Amino acid sequence: MKYDFSHSISRRGFFAAAAGAAVSCSLRPARASTEDERRIKVGPGQALLNGADGPSTAVWTYSGTTPGPTLRLRQGQPVRITVENGLDEDTAVHWHGIRLPNAMDGVPDLTQRPIGPGENFVYEFTPPDAGTFWYHSHADSLVQIGRGLAGPLIVEEREPVAADRDLLWLLQDWRLTSDGQIAGGFGSMMDASMSGRVGNAVTINGAAPADLSVTAGERVRLRLANACLARMVALRFEGHRPVIVAVDGQPCDPHEPEDGRLVLAPAMRIDIMLDMQGGPGSRHAVVDDFYDGLVYALTTLAYDKAPPLRHHLLDAPRRLPANPLPAPDLAKAERHEIVLQGGMMGGGKLAGVGGMMGMAMPGMNGAAAWAINGMSMTGDGDAGMAPQFTLKRGVTCHLTVRNETAWWHPMHVHGFSLSVLSRNGLPVPHRQWQDTVLLAPKDTIECAFVADNPGDWMLHCHVADHQMAGLMTVFRVT
C-alpha cells in the first residue's frame, strides 16, 4: 500500500491512503469541544537511574522525564496530542495497545512520515477501551526506547473501580557502564540472535526500586507494565495472593496466576487487585524469578504500623467492566498462520530466507537473524513491505502463531486485541484478550480477531533486537 505524504500537518505531516482513513465510527478521531489537548516534547535529559546518591544518567525523555508523563485519558473522549521533536534525529510515537486509526499508529514510513528534528506531529484518536497502555518511540526502536523513550498511558473507566489506591509500576531495565551511563553496543549480533539486550539495572517508574508503603486491610489496584527492551519478569508477591483482573488493558475473568507468578514479557501489562493481608509493621518481598540463577528482590511491601484499614477483605467485586471488543465469528473465520524462525541454536543462520532488508543495525552488517514465514523484514517499518496476508474488513481472522525457535518471543499486533483461544492445543481460560502474546520456545498459540480496522498493520516481536533483526511482518485490512 502506498501513501501520499504531500499534505502537511507540520512541515512533514501526512495524509494516509483512503483505506487507512476509512475507519469505523468507534475509532475515528473526532473534533469536539470536549477534545483533550496534550503536548509532549522529545529531547535529551538526565535521570537518577542509579539511586538518589548515584550519578545521574544521560537519557532521552518525553517532556523532561523518563518514563514520560503518565497520560490519563478518558474512555470515549477524543484526544489530540502534539509531539515536538527536540532530538537531532527522526522519531515517532506508537500508542501501544490502543485500537486507533492506522494513520495515528506511529510507525515511521508505514503509517506516517517520521517526525524530523525540530518538527511537530499531531496524533488524534478516541480511545475505545479503558485500561493500562503505554507509549514509546517506534523510530530506531532499539536505541530510542533503550535510551528512555517510553511512558505510561491509562484510559480510565467511565465509572470508578472499587479500590483504595490505583498504582502503576512501569518497569524498565538499563545496560549501564561502571560510571552509571547507558552503555553503547546497541544491535550486537549476539543480542540480536539470542535473548536481546537485557540490562543490569531495573527501575520502577524511572527510579531505583524503593519500599512500597502499604496499610493493612487496604485494596490496591496495581498496574504492571513491562517497558524493557528484552527482559522478561516473573513476579511473586510473598505472603500475598494477587488477582489478575486485566491483561494488556483488557478485562478478564478475575483469577490468581498459575503458581502465583505474574509473567510479563516486554510490552505486556497486567492489572492486579492486591488485598493487603499482612500485619502492621511486616515486610514482604516482591521477587522476580524469571531467569534461573538470577533471582532478586525487585522491591518490598512495607506495612506501616497503623491499625488495619479494615479487618475483612473489601466487599466489592474485582471484575472490571468489559470493553467494546467485537466478538470473533469462529464458524466463518479465515485462517492464517505465521511461523517464527531463526536465531542462535536454530541453525545460527536463515538458509534460503529472502525478503527485504531494511535498516541495517550497527554491528550486524545488515544481516537478519530471524524470519516470519521465511521472510525477514528488518528495522522499524517501510512503506514497501508486502503484507503476509490480506483481510477484508469485517471478517474474523483465526491466526495460528508457531514458534520454531529456541527463544522466547512476545508477539505484538498493532491496531487490534486478540482473543487468545489455545496454547499448545489446550484452551486458554479466563477469557483473555491480548495485544502482546508471549510464546515460549516451540509454543503454538491460536487466537482470533475481527478485522474491523483498515490499514497496513505491524505484527512483530517486542524484544527490540529481534524485531530489528527480522522478526517483523505486516498484514493488511482492506
Phi, psi and omega in degrees: 000129179258151182236147175262111184259018191285333183273132186261135162269310163255206177290338180230045176285201185198163159243131173283164176295161185302323181296323179286334184273338184276066183270165181292159183301326183290342183250348187288131175296143184228136172280131180204159180294340180266009182299135182274123182256128177227162178216135179230133175248128178268132180185173179288157179193193180231149178218150178266068181286341184262014183095163185299331182264358181268176179290148174284155185243133175288124183225176169251142192230160163257118180053038171088359181228154169226123357295166179296173181301145176290117178269112177257112181251169179250135178302127178081002180258126180300144177230146180230111185244116177268123178253123180252129184264109176257014175273172176265014179217167180296155173210177174193158183239127175257130182265087197292121177093349180280130175276100187226173179297146183305322183293346181256007190283342171081027176258111185299136178076334176272313182244346179200161167290146174302154174275110183286166177306131180080002183257164177243157171217140182251121175260129179231128176199165176240108184293117181281340187245137168279152177149188182260119180229188175202171178227150183198164177292143171237024174243127185047052193309314185302313183284314187289319174293319181297339177261003169123359187277081177207153178200155181277148177225121180242126173258115187280143175296154179296329177242140182301147177265142184287103174199152180282328177217150177240107185243156179231133168242109172262115185267131172227151169232156191225140172263104187252148175278176183296337178264014172082016179256160180291127182288150174281204177079022176299137173083024177293151181295328179296313177298316186297324186262000180237239188267002180089181185278084175277131185273182180243007177217132181248136176238154172245119182054037174083005182231154174301136186303139175231167178303144171260116180282128182226164179242136179303137176091349181277157173249127180247130166271114183249120179263116180257129179224129180261107179253022178287158175290322187212340187293127168271149175230151175223103189263133172244130178260096187301130178078010183225163182232083180296145178243120180285127180241347177202147175233128181053038177085350184256124180301146177227177173296125179302132183201154174279144182291152178299132181060015179073009184256133175260106184263121178233121172270167176310133178089345183279152173229144174224127172263132177234153166258126185236108176275124185277098187253009175282167180274154177308133180085355181278164181228139184220125184284148168253113191251137172256115182235032182295314185266130177300131177081001181233036180287136179209159176274116179290314180199185182224135170278110184253108182284132173287175184264010179290155175300153181304142177297325174207156184263352176231160179303146177304125183272073179211145182295146177271340185296135178269153178295142183291150173268159185278062180276135178289135183280126177296145174256090187294333180294334182245019187288147172266130188260137175221157181224139169236141184240126180270131188223158170101200180085165175298148183069010173240036185099340178074002180206169181245076183298126175078004181280129176252202178111183188265142175256114181270236184291125179283136180267144178303132179083356181253349182055030178077004185281145176269146177249347186221164177208157172239121183051040176081005181237134177254122172244118186254161177091217186243359182130155183205141183298339183265009183292126179282133181291145175294322177205161181236135180241140171282143182302133177097347180280156172270132176254124172260108188251127174255130178241121184242125181261105179268006185264176180262015187231161178278142181220114170276105185269121185250133177251133177276146169081355185215162163247143183255131170281112184276118188266312184208157174228120181053039175086354181256137180300143175269122184278178168074014176051062185267133172245135183218149169259350177226116184247124182273125176249122171286166177308131177072007177291154168228127177239151175238137181213172183211151175203159177265127183279073185256008188231100187293151176137179172263122189240135177282148170222118188206163172286138181265008158285110193302322178300321181294316178300311184295336181259021168121351185269068186207145175209181181223141168235159187240137170245120186268000000 
